[in-house]
Amino acid sequence: MDRIPILKLGGALIVTIQVDMHDRLALALEEDLTAMIARTSARGVLIEISALEIVDSFIGRMLVSIAAVSRVLDAETVVAGMRPAVAITLVELGLELTGIKTALNVERGMALIQARLSEEDDGHESDRDRHEN
């Protein structure tokens, strides 16, 4: 069975979907991504979908499910590169991308993830400062 590659970049995982998603591939992605988040302690997940021309309700629900599982594992999900037709389809299907931030492109998506990582680093530094004083 085909798998979608997952790359690690700093504290984030990057998934670029370059093929039309079918149900088994989407389920495999969810399993692989969940395992990789747990193994690497990633704090952000960027899913780049600009190659997807069509998203059905199952794929939309899978994106929401991936984001929910990621959140439980303390990683934020950003979907980047959504085509206007895909956005319209998701709205027409009544799917809300709960827990998912969106970005127009990978650069903006990574900026959202980096902002979260920076906030967390700042919070940990202030925690350390309080414990040292």
C-alpha positions in Angstrom: 0.0 0.0 0.0 1.2 3.5 -0.8 2.2 5.8 2.1 2.4 9.6 2.2 5.9 10.7 3.4 6.1 12.7 6.7 9.2 14.9 7.1 10.4 16.3 10.4 11.7 19.9 10.4 12.6 21.2 13.9 9.6 20.7 16.2 7.2 20.3 13.3 6.1 17.5 10.9 5.4 18.3 7.3 3.1 16.3 5.1 2.7 17.1 1.4 -0.2 15.3 -0.2 0.7 15.0 -3.9 -1.8 12.3 -4.9 -5.6 12.0 -4.8 -6.5 10.7 -1.4 -8.5 7.5 -1.2 -10.0 6.2 2.1 -7.2 3.7 2.9 -4.5 6.2 2.2 -6.1 8.7 4.5 -6.4 6.2 7.3 -2.8 5.1 6.8 -1.7 8.8 7.0 -3.6 9.3 10.2 -1.9 6.2 11.8 1.6 7.2 10.5 1.2 10.8 11.6 0.0 9.8 15.0 2.9 7.5 15.5 5.4 10.0 14.3 4.0 12.8 16.6 4.4 10.4 19.6 7.8 9.2 18.5 9.3 12.7 17.8 7.3 14.8 20.3 6.5 17.2 17.4 4.5 20.3 18.5 3.2 21.2 15.0 1.9 19.5 12.0 1.7 21.1 8.6 -0.4 19.4 6.0 0.1 20.8 2.5 -2.9 20.0 0.2 -2.4 22.3 -2.9 -2.3 19.2 -5.2 -5.8 18.1 -4.0 -8.4 19.0 -6.5 -11.3 17.2 -4.8 -12.1 16.6 -1.2 -15.0 14.4 -0.2 -16.7 14.3 3.2 -14.6 11.3 4.3 -11.3 13.1 3.6 -12.6 16.3 5.2 -13.5 14.3 8.3 -10.1 12.6 8.3 -8.4 16.1 8.3 -10.5 17.0 11.4 -9.7 13.6 13.0 -6.0 14.1 12.4 -6.2 17.5 14.0 -8.1 16.2 17.0 -5.6 13.4 17.6 -2.7 15.8 17.1 -4.2 18.1 19.7 -4.5 15.3 22.2 -0.8 14.6 21.5 -0.1 18.4 22.0 0.6 19.3 18.4 -1.1 22.0 16.5 -2.3 21.3 12.9 -2.1 23.7 10.0 -3.5 23.0 6.6 -1.8 25.0 3.9 -2.5 25.5 0.2 -6.2 24.7 0.1 -7.7 25.5 -3.4 -10.8 27.6 -3.5 -12.8 24.8 -5.0 -11.9 22.5 -2.1 -12.8 25.3 0.4 -16.2 25.7 -1.2 -16.8 21.9 -1.2 -16.0 21.7 2.5 -18.4 24.5 3.3 -21.1 23.0 1.0 -20.6 19.7 2.8 -21.1 21.5 6.1 -17.7 20.4 7.4 -16.1 22.7 10.0 -12.3 22.3 10.3 -12.5 22.4 14.1 -9.1 22.7 15.6 -7.3 23.3 12.3 -5.6 26.5 11.4 -5.4 27.2 7.7 -2.8 29.1 5.7 -2.6 30.1 2.0 0.8 28.5 1.5 3.5 26.5 3.2 5.5 29.6 4.2 2.6 31.1 6.1 1.7 27.7 7.6 5.2 27.3 8.9 5.1 30.8 10.3 2.0 29.9 12.3 3.7 26.8 13.7 6.9 28.7 14.5 4.9 31.3 16.3 3.4 28.6 18.6 6.8 27.0 19.2 8.3 30.4 20.0 5.4 31.2 22.5 6.0 27.9 24.2 9.8 28.5 24.4 9.1 31.9 25.9 6.7 30.3 28.4 9.2 27.7 29.4 11.9 30.3 29.9 9.6 32.3 32.2 8.8 29.1 34.2 12.5 28.5 34.6 13.1 32.1 35.7 10.4 31.8 38.4 11.9 28.5 39.7 15.4 30.0 39.8 14.3 33.1 41.8 
